[in-house]
Amino acid sequence: MAGPVLAIVGATGAVGTTMIEIIDARGSVPWGEIRLIASARSAGKVLKVRGEDVTVQALAPEVFDGVDIALFDVPDEISAEWAPIAASRGAVAVDNSGAFRMDPEVPLVVPEVNAEAAANRPKGIIANPNCTTLSMMAAMGALHREFGLEALVVASYQAASGAGQPGIDRLQAELSAVAGKDLGSRSGDVAAAVADLGDDSPFPAPLALNVVPWAGSLKDDGWSSEELKVRNESRKILGIPDLRVSATCVRVPVITTHALAVHATFSRDVTVEAAHKVLAAQPTIVLEDDPGAGVWPTPAAVVGQDPTHVGRVRQALDFPNTLELFVCGDNLRKGAALNTYEIAETIADQV
């Protein structure tokens, strides 16, 4: 009997192509047909999936006929229009955009944390969290189950690829522009070096040789949309509606893999030894925590990997029942494509 039919909407983008790589590597669900869908300008391209050539189809209502699960990686406004259309044609839409994350009738799912939520989908849509939130959620979910999470203070160090392919292209162009130049002796040297690249950057300041304390769009009282996503999505995924959360999101000159410094307070006694035991037992977490030997996670070491990597676990000196830890996760894999695909795996036997 043929397996469920899977569609990837936005198949030619950075996350879409990563989804195809994951399908090729995992093979854990015996999918039947796999359809690749994108904008009209990408229609007709041929991509390999599971060793076979698949032609990209233009986004249209009829492409969802017979589809069991449709994975969406497109801008919010496209998902807002087309995910309900896919659902109306009988598909379960798993959406990687921000269009439905806070909709009370749409589950926001991280399979290691709240897989059971995926079964309750009155709109036929399941949302995938923001890549920044996802980078810490496997660790926070495991620790919450054991110790009862009460508060999070997070500083993110977000890669350029979080802004999509334009972010990757801009950082690479800036790195080329500053390479080999004697910079840093005067204010504005880096800005001058990248000035010829134009002002259409997805970042509000030069990113090469710099850090930018801003990711997302401006919201009330000076908060960015990324910071509010960390707060609101953490509450929904963990099932703690009054969880205290504060986040500062920073863009750093890294191509791929987000990192977060996390200050987590719990309702029950917690020790580093106990936290290590919990984290090490999780199949999707790699514990790398031996500072004396220089062992800790970094984006350059984690990029391209599926697990969340955790290190620098410390008991806070001045805050009871509180841990400090450093988390790295590939934002194009677990932070986007992999979690979306794992949701599809979770519900494959339900469709």
Sequence and secondary structure as in RCSB ss.txt:
>XXXX:A:sequence
MAGPVLAIVGATGAVGTTMIEIIDARGSVPWGEIRLIASARSAGKVLKVRGEDVTVQALAPEVFDGVDIALFDVP
DEISAEWAPIAASRGAVAVDNSGAFRMDPEVPLVVPEVNAEAAANRPKGIIANPNCTTLSMMAAMGALHREFGLE
ALVVASYQAASGAGQPGIDRLQAELSAVAGKDLGSRSGDVAAAVADLGDDSPFPAPLALNVVPWAGSLKDDGWSS
EELKVRNESRKILGIPDLRVSATCVRVPVITTHALAVHATFSRDVTVEAAHKVLAAQPTIVLEDDPGAGVWPTPA
AVVGQDPTHVGRVRQALDFPNTLELFVCGDNLRKGAALNTYEIAETIADQV
>XXXX:A:secstr
     EEEETTTSHHHHHHHHHHHHH  S  S EEEEE TTTTT EEEETTEEEE EE  GGGGTT SEEEE S 
HHHHHHHHHHHHHTT EEEE SSSSTT TTS B  HHHHGGGGG  TTSEEE   HHHHHHHHHHHHHHHHH EE
EEEEEEEE GGGG HHHHHHHHHHHHHHTT   SSSTTHHHHHTGGG S  SSSS  TT  BS  S B GGG BH
HHHHHHHHHHHHHT TT EEEEEEEE S SS EEEEEEEEESS   HHHHHHHHHT TTEEE  BGGGTB   HH
HHTT SSEEEEEEEE SSSTTEEEEEEEE TTIIIIIHHHHHHHHHHGGG 
